[in-house]
Amino acid sequence: MKLKKEYIILALVIIALSAYLVMRTSDRTQYQLPDIPPVDGKEISKLQLTKGKTVISLNKKDEKWYIAPQDYPADADRVKDMLEAVETLTLTVLVSESKNYTLYDLGEDKKINLKAWTAGPLVRDVDLGKTASSFRHTFVKRAGDDRVFHARGHFRNHFDYDVDGLRDKQVLTLSAADIQQIQITKAQQSLTLNRTQAPVVVEDAQAEKPKEAAQEAVKPSWQAADGRPVDEAVVKEIIDTVSDLRCEKFIDGSAKDDFTSPLFTLRLKGPQEHSLSIFAKSAEKDTDYPAVSSGSQYPFELAGSQVDRIMKDPIKPPPKAPEAEETNSN
């Protein structure tokens, strides 16, 4: 009889524990995720990023983005990533109600507050924390809501920039095929290269007769105005390097006119004229070179590796003289 009572008590305990666990799980899931109103990224006209005491505002003007208040052109690809993250922001699960925000990098010192506006109202106001350990979610907190949620995607890095990181680093753009003349000035010496159209013979493998096999084509080539032979590969490398030139960073607090006496100046002429001037490094230990170009209204710095490719000598070195044959006096 005693054993039967113990079984009954044990069964009741198991039932009670099971009911508790079921209710606890049910309580955890009995919440409703906040509604995130949809927004079209193309309709967003202003973004504001706040991290600590740093506030960065970006404004859309004539379908382009600028960094206020100086109206620096913003990097189009990085703004595009931001707009996609704003547009697709989706909350997936409630993570915490404890208000212990430091666990999620949502404290005042580490969070990034993101605000986004369309032509009128504020459409996003959310704090961005760190990426979850799965790298598939980001911890976020909405304005006016103490709770922490998972948002789908790994996107904090799209907003974690300073002003220089958001600026458009494109400082020279040109079409290599358009360039017809190159003028190089270095160490007070000038060199002019002209593009010519040299005829070449192209063999037609399908031609039945030898006379039909050869036809003339035109191949662009470069010649020095003073007649010296030109290294075509070096010229191509110079043009390719500057045709889509991006700087390392801009030089704040200086104007283009502040830089004089360049080490090297490159002028490329076609339908438009493009120019690039490179100056001596500020200090011997520096690896970057100050520079100015026709494609940017601000002075900037180029990496040493870029400068090495641009400042190559395009003139072929003279052929080595044959070594004198040693004579055996014996």
Sequence and secondary structure as in RCSB ss.txt:
>XXXX:A:sequence
MKLKKEYIILALVIIALSAYLVMRTSDRTQYQLPDIPPVDGKEISKLQLTKGKTVISLNKKDEKWYIAPQDYPAD
ADRVKDMLEAVETLTLTVLVSESKNYTLYDLGEDKKINLKAWTAGPLVRDVDLGKTASSFRHTFVKRAGDDRVFH
ARGHFRNHFDYDVDGLRDKQVLTLSAADIQQIQITKAQQSLTLNRTQAPVVVEDAQAEKPKEAAQEAVKPSWQAA
DGRPVDEAVVKEIIDTVSDLRCEKFIDGSAKDDFTSPLFTLRLKGPQEHSLSIFAKSAEKDTDYPAVSSGSQYPF
ELAGSQVDRIMKDPIKPPPKAPEAEETNSN
>XXXX:A:secstr
 HHHHHHHHHHHHHHHHHHHHHHHHHHHH           GGG  EEEEEETTEEEEEEEETTEEEETTTTEEB 
HHHHHHHHHHHHT  EEEEEE S  GGGGT STTT EEEEEE SSSEEEEEEEEEE TTSSEEEEEETT   EEE
EES  GGGT   HHHHB  EEEE  GGG  EEEEEETTEEEEEEEEEEEEEEE TT SSHHHHEEEEEEEEEEET
T   B HHHHHHHHHHHHEEE SEE TT  GGG  S SEEEEEESSSEEEEEE   SSTT  EEEEEETT SS E
EEEHHHHHHHT   B               
